[in-house]
Amino acid sequence: VAIGPRDGTADPGLLVLMSLAAGPKHGYAVMTDIESFSRVRMGPGTLYGALARLERERLIEPLKSDDRRRPYRLTDAGGRSLRARLEGIGLLVQVGRRRLAAR
Amino acid sequence: MSWLLRLYPRRWRERYGDEFAALLEDVRPGPRATLDVLVSGLLAHLAQPPGENRLLAQRVGGIDMDQTFPPPPRQTAFAAAGLVLIVPTAAFLTLAVLKYWMGIDAPFDTVGPLFANPLIEPLTVAGPFLAFLVSTWPVVRLNIGWREGTLSGGLALRARPLNLVVSAVSAALIVVLLVYFLIENF
């Protein structure tokens, strides 16, 4: 999967939700995970901008940690939001593929 | 790289500063990541939580309402300006009540000619309307714009007591002026 920086699916919030769907992670782990599955090298500022926004929207939540590297996990609302967004993207993909096949 | 943290809002640093500093230690940002941190720091000022604002609706007329918008600026200054604008009308009405309802003529007879001044007279009539606008504008704020390809916006109510008092007094003065106008002309 190659996701370009101008691709709508490269929305930092969506990528963070996808990363946390696999389990709780701290910032650096989220960053490397996103790079591994999307080839998007997210900047630290962009990552924390997305984390702060998602936490404010209660789509993710921080876990207790003795370390400065605080892990985050997906909330139930975050899971529902991710599922809805992926279904929307899936619908677009289906339509796009059908139209390309009809050419 | 910790100096980059100073670009972020204080509240943001208090919440995320330690873990963000730890991430910067792990990443050791190059020029591109440094620029990303710089830009994100500035954007964080715009995306601060609205604080005491109250979100009135999640969705209005098909527009997704977003809570991340800057709080209305200079509310106290607007309220103070509104307060100054209603002074002539409030003074005029108070003196008129003293004279025509309570029979105390002296204050109105002494100061009354001032209200015929070409500068003060229009302000006496328009003051409450202007005061209502300038004191209410920062209290109720609607932000609408394009964000990530969709139309989104925020509706905020920042209930500063001074703004609300000036708005309420202005509205009351507007009603009194309209009633006075109707009685005089119809």
Interface residues (C-beta under 8 A of the other chain):
Chain A: G8 D11 H26 G27 Y28 M31 G43 P44 G45 T46 L47 Y48 G49 L51 A52 R53 R56 E57 D67 R68 R69 R70
Chain B: W12 R15 Y16 D18 E19 F20 A21 A22 L23 L24 D26 V27 P29 R32 A33 L35 D36 V37 L38 V39 S40 G41 L43 A44 A47 P49 Q67 T68 E148 G149
